[in-house]
Every structure is written in structure tokens, then in C-alpha cells.
């Protein structure tokens, strides 16, 4: 069993920037362009309106995930920048990150988590479905794109 240490950090921190840059590069390979053009302000991930978490395996940053409060709805957390480095995939890091970000959002008063992903990320879709997420109406920046898949679950 992999020992995973999850810590909260600022979205603009060095480690968060390195992981989010890797996440966007991964998305770019899958979808083209810059990977994800969703407008994001680092302050959106400052507690209690949001949070950003980094998972460490053997003290090495292995992945990240954050949430921001969905615009106009203080009960909905939007999952953003969920990413696990390729060498740490299949070791439970993504599930641990997802559960940790859900816990932080719940403790900040959010009652549901929503997210956007896409058809070029079948492993992400599988994770979300295994963790109790179900398809919801598309929302957000990619609403209306044919490859977008939106999911949600009550916290």
C-alpha cells in the first residue's frame, strides 16, 4: 500500500505551479491547444471559498486537486486541476486526493461537488464513477462542447 501524505497549499505555490503545468501539458496532449482554457484566478482556491491540495508519495509531489466555489452557488464546489503524475497512477493517489478535497469542501459548508472532464480522459471518468459521481447537465466553461462530460455528487 502506498503511503500518501496530502497537504493544503496555495494555488500559486511553486509545487502547485509545477503540478498544474504538468496537468495542462497532459490535457494539451489529449485535447490539443493549451489543454484547459477555463478562466482561473489563484485566489479562488483560498479557503474557505476554495482549497488546493498536493499529494506526496515518499515526500515527492505526486498529484494535486483543488476546488473553488461555483459562481453564484455557495453550496457547490467545483473540482479543478485534478492530476496525478504518470509514475504515480494506479497507486490510489487520485482517489485519496478526491476524497481529501471532498472532505475540505464539506467542512467549508459545500454540499455537492461538480466537475468537468472529457471523453479523452476515460480513466478519470472511471474514477469519478467508482467514487459515486453521476452525469449531470453540462455546465461551466466547456458547456456545449461535444466531448465534455460533467459529473456531480452530493457530499
N, CA, C and O of each residue as an XYZ file, in Angstrom:
620
protein
N       0.848     -1.192      0.000
C       0.000      0.000      0.000
C       0.882      1.240      0.000
O       1.810      1.345      0.802
N       0.602      2.157     -0.875
C       1.349      3.404     -0.975
C       0.945      4.341      0.144
O      -0.245      4.562      0.371
N       1.930      4.898      0.853
C       1.629      5.904      1.862
C       1.555      7.266      1.182
O       2.505      7.714      0.539
N       0.403      7.911      1.339
C       0.133      9.179      0.665
C      -0.079     10.254      1.719
O      -0.913     10.106      2.613
N       0.671     11.321      1.609
C       0.559     12.469      2.514
C      -0.051     13.614      1.716
O       0.524     14.054      0.720
N      -1.206     14.095      2.146
C      -1.892     15.163      1.420
C      -1.848     16.430      2.257
O      -2.223     16.436      3.430
N      -1.379     17.507      1.626
C      -1.238     18.794      2.309
C      -1.894     19.909      1.507
O      -1.886     19.908      0.276
N      -2.464     20.861      2.244
C      -3.031     22.034      1.605
C      -1.900     23.016      1.294
O      -0.950     23.157      2.065
N      -2.022     23.685      0.156
C      -1.045     24.693     -0.238
C      -1.756     25.804     -0.992
O      -2.945     25.690     -1.290
N      -1.053     26.859     -1.298
C      -1.612     27.943     -2.120
C      -1.567     27.521     -3.584
O      -0.633     26.840     -4.009
N      -2.555     27.916     -4.339
C      -2.606     27.564     -5.758
C      -1.369     28.083     -6.497
O      -0.887     27.427     -7.421
N      -0.862     29.219     -6.114
C       0.287     29.808     -6.793
C       1.638     29.374     -6.257
O       2.664     29.898     -6.691
N       1.666     28.428     -5.324
C       2.946     27.984     -4.773
C       3.779     27.288     -5.862
O       3.259     26.889     -6.903
N       5.065     27.156     -5.595
C       5.959     26.526     -6.574
C       5.492     25.106     -6.906
O       5.384     24.752     -8.080
N       5.215     24.292     -5.883
C       4.827     22.905     -6.127
C       3.488     22.834     -6.860
O       3.318     22.002     -7.751
N       2.546     23.686     -6.500
C       1.256     23.705     -7.194
C       1.439     24.121     -8.655
O       0.816     23.550     -9.550
N       2.284     25.106     -8.886
C       2.536     25.562    -10.260
C       3.164     24.465    -11.106
O       2.801     24.290    -12.270
N       4.100     23.730    -10.530
C       4.729     22.632    -11.276
C       3.712     21.554    -11.632
O       3.703     21.047    -12.753
N       2.862     21.209    -10.681
C       1.858     20.168    -10.936
C       0.781     20.634    -11.903
O       0.363     19.867    -12.770
N       0.327     21.867    -11.775
C      -0.714     22.345    -12.688
C      -0.155     22.528    -14.101
O      -0.877     22.336    -15.079
N       1.109     22.892    -14.214
C       1.738     22.968    -15.534
C       1.771     21.581    -16.171
O       1.482     21.438    -17.359
N       2.122     20.553    -15.384
C       2.118     19.180    -15.887
C       0.700     18.736    -16.256
O       0.502     18.052    -17.260
N      -0.275     19.126    -15.448
C      -1.670     18.775    -15.735
C      -2.113     19.382    -17.065
O      -2.743     18.706    -17.878
N      -1.788     20.640    -17.283
C      -2.180     21.299    -18.529
C      -1.457     20.685    -19.730
O      -2.038     20.573    -20.810
N      -0.196     20.288    -19.549
C       0.534     19.621    -20.634
C      -0.135     18.295    -20.982
O      -0.257     17.947    -22.157
N      -0.571     17.552    -19.958
C      -1.273     16.294    -20.182
C      -2.569     16.539    -20.948
O      -2.876     15.823    -21.901
N      -3.326     17.547    -20.532
C      -4.582     17.868    -21.213
C      -4.332     18.325    -22.647
O      -5.116     18.020    -23.546
N      -3.242     19.053    -22.859
C      -2.890     19.510    -24.207
C      -2.619     18.325    -25.135
O      -3.033     18.335    -26.295
N      -1.927     17.311    -24.627
C      -1.680     16.114    -25.432
C      -2.985     15.416    -25.798
O      -3.131     14.878    -26.896
N      -3.932     15.433    -24.859
C      -5.198     14.735    -25.085
C      -6.160     15.518    -25.973
O      -6.860     14.938    -26.804
N      -6.191     16.842    -25.793
C      -7.211     17.660    -26.454
C      -6.651     18.692    -27.428
O      -7.398     19.252    -28.231
N      -5.347     18.949    -27.367
C      -4.767     19.990    -28.208
C      -4.830     21.346    -27.521
O      -5.361     21.471    -26.417
N      -4.295     22.336    -28.167
C      -4.309     23.692    -27.625
C      -3.558     23.786    -26.316
O      -2.571     23.086    -26.091
N      -4.046     24.665    -25.455
C      -3.384     24.875    -24.158
C      -3.846     23.879    -23.094
O      -3.394     23.945    -21.951
N      -4.723     22.977    -23.451
C      -5.174     21.947    -22.525
C      -6.471     22.280    -21.835
O      -7.421     21.499    -21.883
N      -6.523     23.428    -21.193
C      -7.734     23.876    -20.499
C      -7.694     25.395    -20.453
O      -6.803     25.986    -19.842
N      -8.652     26.011    -21.093
C      -8.690     27.476    -21.142
C      -9.703     28.066    -20.165
O     -10.074     29.235    -20.273
N     -10.148     27.249    -19.212
C     -11.072     27.753    -18.198
C     -10.415     28.913    -17.450
O      -9.301     28.762    -16.946
N     -11.082     30.066    -17.367
C     -10.502     31.173    -16.588
C     -10.392     30.798    -15.108
O     -11.367     30.377    -14.487
N      -9.197     30.958    -14.564
C      -8.937     30.645    -13.157
C      -8.126     31.777    -12.549
O      -7.160     32.259    -13.140
N      -8.534     32.188    -11.363
C      -7.773     33.139    -10.559
C      -7.266     32.381     -9.338
O      -8.058     31.717     -8.669
N      -5.980     32.456     -9.024
C      -5.453     31.728     -7.864
C      -6.231     31.965     -6.575
O      -6.370     31.047     -5.767
N      -6.737     33.170     -6.365
C      -7.465     33.494     -5.137
C      -8.732     32.649     -4.980
O      -9.238     32.506     -3.867
N      -9.248     32.090     -6.070
C     -10.448     31.251     -5.997
C     -10.208     29.985     -5.167
O     -11.159     29.347     -4.714
N      -8.941     29.628     -4.971
C      -8.594     28.420     -4.230
C      -8.173     28.724     -2.793
O      -7.665     27.847     -2.093
N      -8.384     29.961     -2.358
C      -8.076     30.318     -0.970
C      -9.271     29.963     -0.085
O     -10.414     30.267     -0.425
N      -8.997     29.315      1.061
C     -10.076     28.972      1.992
C     -10.788     30.225      2.499
O     -10.145     31.268      2.618
N     -12.060     30.170      2.797
C     -12.939     28.994      2.712
C     -13.640     28.858      1.361
O     -14.428     27.932      1.169
N     -13.364     29.767      0.423
C     -14.025     29.717     -0.889
C     -13.471     28.606     -1.769
O     -14.078     28.238     -2.775
N     -12.330     28.080     -1.388
C     -11.714     27.015     -2.155
C     -10.553     26.442     -1.379
O     -10.294     26.829     -0.239
N      -9.862     25.523     -2.002
C      -8.675     24.919     -1.395
C      -7.889     24.245     -2.502
O      -8.441     23.865     -3.535
N      -6.584     24.102     -2.269
C      -5.740     23.390     -3.219
C      -4.865     22.425     -2.445
O      -4.200     22.809     -1.483
N      -4.868     21.171     -2.867
C      -4.177     20.103     -2.153
C      -3.122     19.454     -3.037
O      -3.294     19.321     -4.249
N      -2.033     19.057     -2.404
C      -0.972     18.323     -3.090
C      -0.760     17.006     -2.357
O      -0.672     16.969     -1.130
N      -0.680     15.929     -3.126
C      -0.395     14.603     -2.582
C       1.091     14.312     -2.755
O       1.667     14.534     -3.820
N       1.693     13.812     -1.687
C       3.104     13.432     -1.707
C       3.211     11.935     -1.483
O       2.508     11.371     -0.644
N       4.083     11.304     -2.227
C       4.431      9.902     -2.033
C       5.936      9.883     -1.795
O       6.706     10.331     -2.644
N       6.350      9.374     -0.660
C       7.768      9.388     -0.284
C       8.354     10.793     -0.384
O       9.467     10.986     -0.873
N       7.585     11.761      0.087
C       7.966     13.181      0.126
C       8.133     13.818     -1.251
O       8.670     14.921     -1.361
N       7.680     13.136     -2.299
C       7.753     13.659     -3.662
C       6.344     14.057     -4.093
O       5.416     13.264     -3.935
N       6.154     15.285     -4.644
C       4.824     15.677     -5.121
C       4.355     14.725     -6.223
O       5.018     14.563     -7.247
N       3.204     14.102     -5.992
C       2.696     13.088     -6.912
C       1.420     13.509     -7.627
O       1.084     12.942     -8.666
N       0.708     14.485     -7.095
C      -0.545     14.886     -7.714
C      -1.162     16.061     -6.988
O      -0.683     16.494     -5.940
N      -2.238     16.567     -7.569
C      -2.909     17.731     -6.987
C      -4.388     17.708     -7.316
O      -4.834     17.005     -8.223
N      -5.133     18.489     -6.563
C      -6.560     18.696     -6.809
C      -6.987     19.911     -6.006
O      -6.450     20.188     -4.933
N      -7.947     20.619     -6.536
C      -8.470     21.764     -5.809
C      -9.950     21.911     -6.048
O     -10.536     21.249     -6.904
N     -10.541     22.796     -5.270
C     -11.925     23.161     -5.540
C     -12.044     24.664     -5.395
O     -11.296     25.313     -4.664
N     -13.006     25.183     -6.116
C     -13.413     26.573     -5.964
C     -14.925     26.578     -5.857
O     -15.597     25.704     -6.403
N     -15.454     27.559     -5.157
C     -16.901     27.663     -5.019
C     -17.488     28.035     -6.367
O     -17.030     28.969     -7.025
N     -18.506     27.293     -6.765
C     -19.152     27.546     -8.047
C     -19.816     28.912     -8.026
O     -20.519     29.245     -7.072
N     -19.605     29.688     -9.048
C     -20.119     31.057     -9.120
C     -21.616     31.109     -8.850
O     -22.404     30.425     -9.504
N     -21.994     31.929     -7.878
C     -23.400     32.141     -7.589
C     -24.067     31.038     -6.787
O     -25.286     31.057     -6.621
N     -23.299     30.074     -6.284
C     -23.886     28.964     -5.549
C     -22.931     28.527     -4.448
O     -22.036     27.716     -4.681
N     -23.123     29.062     -3.256
C     -22.215     28.789     -2.142
C     -22.233     27.344     -1.659
O     -21.398     26.965     -0.838
N     -23.163     26.531     -2.147
C     -23.219     25.131     -1.716
C     -22.477     24.187     -2.657
O     -22.268     23.021     -2.324
N     -22.078     24.681     -3.829
C     -21.453     23.815     -4.824
C     -19.966     24.101     -4.949
O     -19.552     25.238     -5.179
N     -19.176     23.056     -4.795
C     -17.735     23.119     -5.017
C     -17.466     22.586     -6.420
O     -18.042     21.577     -6.827
N     -16.598     23.257     -7.151
C     -16.200     22.798     -8.477
C     -14.778     22.249     -8.401
O     -13.845     22.974     -8.055
N     -14.618     20.980     -8.721
C     -13.311     20.340     -8.714
C     -12.501     20.836     -9.905
O     -12.987     20.835    -11.036
N     -11.266     21.259     -9.650
C     -10.382     21.735    -10.714
C      -8.980     21.185    -10.503
O      -8.560     20.928     -9.375
N      -8.276     21.013    -11.591
C      -6.860     20.656    -11.614
C      -6.544     19.333    -10.904
O      -5.516     19.185    -10.242
N      -7.459     18.389    -11.066
C      -7.220     17.039    -10.559
C      -6.183     16.401    -11.470
O      -6.395     16.281    -12.676
N      -5.052     15.990    -10.884
C      -3.956     15.456    -11.692
C      -3.079     14.566    -10.835
O      -2.809     14.861     -9.671
N      -2.636     13.465    -11.437
C      -1.641     12.591    -10.816
C      -0.558     12.344    -11.861
O      -0.852     11.996    -13.004
N       0.689     12.526    -11.457
C       1.818     12.284    -12.349
C       1.796     10.838    -12.823
O       1.444      9.947    -12.050
N       2.164     10.585    -14.076
C       2.055      9.233    -14.640
C       2.722      8.145    -13.796
O       2.181      7.045    -13.683
N       3.861      8.422    -13.214
C       4.566      7.390    -12.445
C       3.872      7.021    -11.136
O       4.255      6.050    -10.484
N       2.841      7.799    -10.744
C       2.109      7.507     -9.506
C       0.692      7.025     -9.763
O      -0.058      6.775     -8.819
N       0.319      6.895    -11.016
C      -1.030      6.439    -11.341
C      -1.183      4.966    -10.997
O      -0.230      4.190    -11.075
N      -2.402      4.594    -10.616
C      -2.685      3.215    -10.268
C      -2.262      2.849     -8.856
O      -2.238      1.671     -8.501
N      -1.925      3.853     -8.044
C      -1.452      3.589     -6.677
C      -2.377      4.187     -5.613
O      -2.020      4.237     -4.436
N      -3.572      4.641     -6.029
C      -4.536      5.178     -5.074
C      -4.408      6.661     -4.806
O      -5.136      7.200     -3.972
N      -3.504      7.329     -5.489
C      -3.277      8.757     -5.244
C      -4.499      9.580     -5.654
O      -4.933     10.457     -4.907
N      -5.049      9.307     -6.822
C      -6.201     10.084     -7.300
C      -7.396      9.947     -6.368
O      -8.050     10.936     -6.038
N      -7.677      8.725     -5.945
C      -8.817      8.513     -5.049
C      -8.587      9.222     -3.713
O      -9.507      9.834     -3.170
N      -7.370      9.142     -3.183
C      -7.062      9.821     -1.921
C      -7.206     11.330     -2.062
O      -7.747     11.988     -1.173
N      -6.724     11.883     -3.175
C      -6.873     13.325     -3.421
C      -8.339     13.713     -3.532
O      -8.769     14.704     -2.944
N      -9.100     12.939     -4.280
C     -10.513     13.246     -4.468
C     -11.246     13.240     -3.133
O     -12.013     14.159     -2.844
N     -11.022     12.227     -2.328
C     -11.687     12.161     -1.025
C     -11.241     13.303     -0.118
O     -12.052     13.853      0.627
N      -9.963     13.664     -0.173
C      -9.459     14.763      0.667
C     -10.073     16.101      0.250
O     -10.464     16.890      1.109
N     -10.160     16.362     -1.040
C     -10.731     17.634     -1.481
C     -12.225     17.680     -1.176
O     -12.761     18.745     -0.869
N     -12.898     16.540     -1.259
C     -14.310     16.484     -0.862
C     -14.458     16.810      0.626
O     -15.350     17.566      1.011
N     -13.591     16.247      1.457
C     -13.655     16.497      2.898
C     -13.450     17.969      3.224
O     -14.161     18.528      4.060
N     -12.481     18.599      2.567
C     -12.209     20.023      2.811
C     -13.407     20.863      2.370
O     -13.818     21.784      3.076
N     -13.964     20.544      1.202
C     -15.125     21.291      0.711
C     -16.319     21.113      1.650
O     -17.025     22.075      1.952
N     -16.537     19.897      2.102
C     -17.645     19.625      3.029
C     -17.468     20.421      4.319
O     -18.423     21.001      4.834
N     -16.257     20.445      4.831
C     -16.017     21.165      6.089
C     -16.175     22.670      5.910
O     -16.366     23.393      6.888
N     -16.096     23.150      4.669
C     -16.306     24.576      4.387
C     -17.771     24.871      4.049
O     -18.108     25.990      3.662
N     -18.634     23.867      4.195
C     -20.065     24.088      4.010
C     -20.615     23.758      2.638
O     -21.789     24.014      2.371
N     -19.796     23.197      1.761
C     -20.296     22.820      0.448
C     -21.035     21.490      0.586
O     -20.625     20.612      1.345
N     -22.135     21.359     -0.163
C     -22.959     20.154     -0.050
C     -22.884     19.265     -1.288
O     -23.413     18.153     -1.287
N     -22.241     19.741     -2.325
C     -22.094     18.938     -3.544
C     -20.807     19.350     -4.270
O     -20.309     20.466     -4.120
N     -20.295     18.408     -5.058
C     -19.106     18.637     -5.871
C     -19.469     18.392     -7.322
O     -20.083     17.378     -7.653
N     -19.089     19.321     -8.189
C     -19.291     19.187     -9.623
C     -17.936     19.230    -10.304
O     -16.971     19.766     -9.760
N     -17.872     18.663    -11.492
C     -16.630     18.712    -12.262
C     -16.921     18.541    -13.739
O     -17.942     17.980    -14.139
N     -15.987     19.045    -14.539
C     -15.991     18.810    -15.976
C     -14.770     17.963    -16.312
O     -13.678     18.201    -15.797
N     -14.962     16.981    -17.171
C     -13.863     16.217    -17.740
C     -14.231     15.976    -19.193
O     -15.153     16.607    -19.709
N     -13.531     15.083    -19.854
C     -13.834     14.863    -21.262
C     -13.608     13.438    -21.688
O     -13.039     12.632    -20.952
N     -14.058     13.139    -22.876
C     -14.000     11.775    -23.389
C     -12.572     11.282    -23.601
O     -12.354     10.073    -23.679
N     -11.598     12.175    -23.697
C     -10.201     11.759    -23.854
C      -9.557     11.395    -22.513
O      -8.356     11.132    -22.450
N     -10.353     11.379    -21.448
C      -9.866     11.019    -20.120
C     -10.700      9.872    -19.542
O     -11.344     10.041    -18.506
N     -10.695      8.721    -20.193
C     -11.538      7.616    -19.719
C     -11.165      7.144    -18.319
O     -12.037      6.699    -17.572
N      -9.894      7.229    -17.947
C      -9.502      6.801    -16.610
C     -10.079      7.743    -15.549
O     -10.439      7.295    -14.460
N     -10.170      9.026    -15.848
C     -10.784      9.977    -14.918
C     -12.279      9.698    -14.784
O     -12.821      9.685    -13.679
N     -12.926      9.478    -15.902
C     -14.362      9.164    -15.868
C     -14.603      7.918    -15.023
O     -15.534      7.883    -14.219
N     -13.766      6.891    -15.204
C     -13.901      5.675    -14.415
C     -13.734      5.938    -12.926
O     -14.499      5.418    -12.113
N     -12.735      6.747    -12.562
C     -12.517      7.090    -11.154
C     -13.744      7.774    -10.579
O     -14.231      7.389     -9.517
N     -14.249      8.790    -11.277
C     -15.390      9.533    -10.746
C     -16.605      8.625    -10.579
O     -17.307      8.707     -9.571
N     -16.852      7.771    -11.549
C     -17.996      6.863    -11.435
C     -17.813      5.886    -10.275
O     -18.765      5.619     -9.541
N     -16.603      5.347    -10.099
C     -16.344      4.433     -8.977
C     -16.493      5.136     -7.627
O     -16.796      4.496     -6.620
N     -16.281      6.437     -7.609
C     -16.372      7.209     -6.359
C     -17.744      7.835     -6.144
O     -17.902      8.701     -5.284
N     -18.740      7.404     -6.917
C     -20.114      7.830     -6.666
C     -20.593      9.034     -7.447
O     -21.669      9.561     -7.165
N     -19.827      9.477     -8.412
C     -20.251     10.605     -9.239
C     -21.149     10.105    -10.364
O     -20.973      9.001    -10.879
N     -22.118     10.944    -10.734
C     -23.043     10.618    -11.819
C     -23.066     11.784    -12.799
O     -22.772     12.924    -12.440
N     -23.419     11.479    -14.030
C     -23.525     12.528    -15.049
C     -24.562     13.556    -14.618
O     -25.627     13.214    -14.104
N     -24.228     14.810    -14.838
C     -25.142     15.930    -14.612
C     -25.175     16.751    -15.890
O     -24.374     16.530    -16.798
N     -26.098     17.694    -15.957
C     -26.143     18.591    -17.106
C     -24.812     19.328    -17.206
O     -24.252     19.766    -16.201
N     -24.318     19.458    -18.428
C     -23.066     20.170    -18.619
C     -23.209     21.610    -18.144
O     -24.282     22.205    -18.237
N     -22.129     22.152    -17.641
C     -22.108     23.492    -17.065
C     -20.734     24.094    -17.346
O     -19.859     23.435    -17.907
N     -20.563     25.299    -16.965
C     -19.238     25.889    -16.959
C     -18.661     26.219    -18.321
O     -19.373     26.337    -19.318
N     -17.355     26.364    -18.327
C     -16.608     26.868    -19.480
C     -16.800     26.017    -20.736
O     -16.847     26.556    -21.841
N     -16.908     24.712    -20.582
C     -16.992     23.825    -21.742
C     -18.409     23.344    -22.046
O     -18.595     22.424    -22.842
N     -19.393     23.953    -21.425
C     -20.779     23.587    -21.711
C     -21.028     23.717    -23.216
O     -20.700     24.732    -23.830
N     -21.608     22.680    -23.786
C     -21.910     22.699    -25.205
C     -20.844     22.063    -26.081
O     -21.076     21.838    -27.268
N     -19.677     21.769    -25.512
C     -18.650     21.073    -26.284
C     -19.039     19.593    -26.382
O     -19.463     19.009    -25.385
N     -18.906     18.980    -27.555
C     -19.374     17.596    -27.702
C     -18.610     16.577    -26.849
O     -19.172     15.544    -26.483
N     -17.350     16.847    -26.530
C     -16.554     15.875    -25.786
C     -16.586     16.083    -24.276
O     -15.989     15.297    -23.540
N     -17.266     17.118    -23.801
C     -17.296     17.370    -22.358
C     -18.220     16.375    -21.669
O     -19.243     15.962    -22.215
N     -17.832     16.009    -20.466
C     -18.658     15.161    -19.607
C     -18.634     15.787    -18.219
O     -17.574     15.928    -17.609
N     -19.809     16.159    -17.728
C     -19.926     16.773    -16.409
C     -20.484     15.754    -15.435
O     -21.379     14.973    -15.761
N     -19.930     15.782    -14.228
C     -20.318     14.850    -13.180
C     -20.540     15.604    -11.881
O     -20.010     16.698    -11.688
N     -21.321     15.016    -10.998
C     -21.529     15.608     -9.684
C     -21.909     14.553     -8.674
O     -22.315     13.442     -9.013
N     -21.764     14.940     -7.418
C     -22.208     14.062     -6.330
C     -22.447     14.916     -5.104
O     -21.787     15.933     -4.894
N     -23.401     14.484     -4.299
C     -23.649     15.149     -3.030
C     -22.565     14.766     -2.062
O     -22.110     13.623     -2.023
N     -22.156     15.749     -1.274
C     -21.120     15.496     -0.275
C     -21.754     15.116      1.050
O     -21.045     14.862      2.024
